[in-house]
Amino acid sequence: MNPFAHDISLTMQGYYDTPNTHKYSVILPTYNERKNLPIIIWLLAKVFAENQLAWEVIIVDDASPDGTQEVARQLANVYGEDKIVLKPRAGKLGLGTAYIHGLNFCTGDFVIIMDADFSHHPKFIPQFIRLQQAHNLDIVTGTRYRSTSKPHLADAPPGGVHGWDLKRKFVSRGANFLADTVLSPGVSDLTGSFRLYRVGVLRHVITLTQSRGYVFQMEMMVRAKTLGYTVGEVPITFVDRIFGESKLGADEVVGYAKGVWALFSGV
């Protein structure tokens, strides 16, 4: 019998008054996020403080021309250089390599990857942590396409998307359907980029991942499942970015389709 399946256990999961001694490193890739950065950092600091968690944010900026790095330095002065760690790069080198670069500076034993444009709300991080601790998971990923968490977690609201037109919703759903049909990864949202990893698991998987750009997230999850790592899902509400423009274009869509085929052929 699974003790976590009992109604009482399901209700109480994550609510025990036991100190969490882990440290959580957030890798935050940025490009022209000057307006969004103060908001997302404030929300992250608030969530971590309310839940009494040790944390740091690694900001990987790809030479933003809008002053993102200067804002990051000001935030480091406010929150402390041990909390806000700026590790810039010389130019736009891709999302996948941004995570690889940021991972070199993480001092936590868990790593959270997320977007800086406020499309991923930090309020879901405690649910990620609760699910990970309740089931000793290696990875927890946010999903827009489930109404309940997997494994079960009490009080997890349904996932969804806000701010997208019908075309973009169709593209996202189609991309996930294609990957699910071809690769059968057992994860409902392969194109999502809001995840919690054990740091050792992330280091292992990331060294094997060959894709870059938006295909990177999909390959990371497919390889993790192939390697036997345990993955949980927490429904999240995805909100389209507040400031700036989406960086997803036709080239990324074509690259994604090619990436699915490459993984089907090679993993």
Secondary structure as GFF3:
##gff-version 3
##sequence-region A 1 267
A	DSSP	three_ten_helix	3	5	.	.	.	ID=ss1
A	DSSP	alpha_helix	7	12	.	.	.	ID=ss2
A	DSSP	beta_strand	23	30	.	.	.	ID=ss3
A	DSSP	alpha_helix	37	50	.	.	.	ID=ss4
A	DSSP	beta_strand	54	61	.	.	.	ID=ss5
A	DSSP	alpha_helix	68	79	.	.	.	ID=ss6
A	DSSP	beta_strand	84	86	.	.	.	ID=ss7
A	DSSP	alpha_helix	95	103	.	.	.	ID=ss8
A	DSSP	beta_strand	110	113	.	.	.	ID=ss9
A	DSSP	three_ten_helix	122	124	.	.	.	ID=ss10
A	DSSP	alpha_helix	125	135	.	.	.	ID=ss11
A	DSSP	beta_strand	139	143	.	.	.	ID=ss12
A	DSSP	beta_strand	160	162	.	.	.	ID=ss13
A	DSSP	alpha_helix	166	183	.	.	.	ID=ss14
A	DSSP	beta_strand	195	198	.	.	.	ID=ss15
A	DSSP	alpha_helix	199	208	.	.	.	ID=ss16
A	DSSP	alpha_helix	215	226	.	.	.	ID=ss17
A	DSSP	beta_strand	231	235	.	.	.	ID=ss18
A	DSSP	beta_strand	237	239	.	.	.	ID=ss19
A	DSSP	alpha_helix	250	266	.	.	.	ID=ss20
###
